[in-house]
Amino acid sequence: MSIKKQFIKTKPVCKVTFSVEAKEANQVSVIGDFNDWKVEEGALSKLKNGTFKGSFDLTKDSAYEFKYVIDGTYVNEPEADSFKWNDFAGAENGVLVV
């Protein structure tokens, strides 16, 4: 799993690319504050090598809670900028700062 941030100089956004190695998975999504936690809006595309990948333009100078959903299982990104407890989920969410 990894996160790549690319700041756009001409816009107040950061292009964030999420990559998840999940060769056996059928569906992987990234859900969070930036897409109202909707699995279908955070669907990642599966590449030939088994990695799921997707990019999203997120507003700069913000922090977002997020998780991956891999075949229905919620998973945190180990490379998240930090982690925050979420009472609704009863678990920690990853935090992405852009």
C-alpha positions in Angstrom: 0.0 0.0 0.0 1.2 3.5 -0.7 0.1 7.1 -1.1 1.6 9.5 -3.6 0.9 13.3 -3.3 1.4 15.6 -6.2 0.7 19.3 -5.5 -0.7 21.3 -8.4 0.8 24.8 -8.5 -2.0 26.4 -10.5 -4.9 25.0 -8.5 -5.7 24.7 -4.7 -5.7 20.9 -5.0 -3.4 17.9 -4.5 -3.6 14.9 -6.7 -3.4 11.9 -4.4 -2.8 8.5 -5.9 -3.6 5.4 -3.7 -2.0 2.0 -4.5 -3.0 -1.3 -2.9 -1.3 -4.6 -3.7 -4.2 -7.1 -3.4 -3.7 -9.8 -6.1 -6.4 -12.0 -4.7 -9.0 -9.2 -4.2 -11.9 -8.6 -6.5 -12.7 -5.1 -5.4 -10.8 -2.4 -3.6 -12.0 1.1 -2.7 -10.7 4.0 -0.7 -13.3 5.7 1.4 -13.2 8.8 3.6 -14.2 12.3 4.3 -13.4 13.3 0.8 -16.1 11.0 -0.8 -18.6 10.8 2.0 -17.4 7.2 2.8 -19.0 5.9 -0.3 -17.4 2.7 -1.6 -18.6 3.2 -5.2 -17.1 6.7 -5.4 -13.7 5.4 -4.2 -13.4 2.3 -6.4 -9.8 1.7 -7.5 -8.9 0.1 -10.8 -7.1 -3.3 -10.9 -3.9 -3.3 -12.9 -2.5 -6.4 -14.6 0.1 -6.9 -11.8 -2.7 -7.2 -9.2 -2.3 -3.7 -7.8 -5.3 -1.5 -7.4 -4.8 2.1 -8.1 -6.7 5.4 -8.3 -6.2 9.1 -8.1 -8.3 11.8 -6.5 -8.0 15.6 -6.5 -8.3 16.7 -2.9 -8.4 20.3 -1.6 -5.1 21.4 -0.2 -4.5 22.5 3.4 -6.9 19.9 4.7 -6.9 16.6 6.7 -9.0 13.7 5.7 -9.9 10.5 7.6 -9.9 7.4 5.3 -9.7 3.6 5.0 -9.5 1.0 2.3 -12.2 -1.5 1.7 -10.8 -4.7 0.3 -13.5 -7.2 -0.6 -15.7 -5.8 2.2 -12.9 -5.7 4.9 -11.8 -2.4 6.3 -8.0 -1.9 6.3 -5.9 1.1 7.3 -3.0 2.5 5.2 0.2 1.8 7.3 1.8 4.9 5.6 -1.0 7.3 6.6 0.2 10.6 8.0 -1.4 9.8 11.4 -4.3 7.8 12.9 -7.4 9.0 14.6 -9.9 7.1 16.8 -13.4 7.0 15.4 -16.2 6.1 17.8 -18.7 5.3 15.0 -16.4 2.7 13.5 -15.0 1.6 16.9 -11.5 1.7 15.4 -8.8 4.0 14.1 -8.9 5.6 10.7 -5.9 6.7 8.7 -5.4 10.5 8.4 -4.2 12.0 5.2 -2.9 15.6 5.3 -2.6 17.6 2.1 
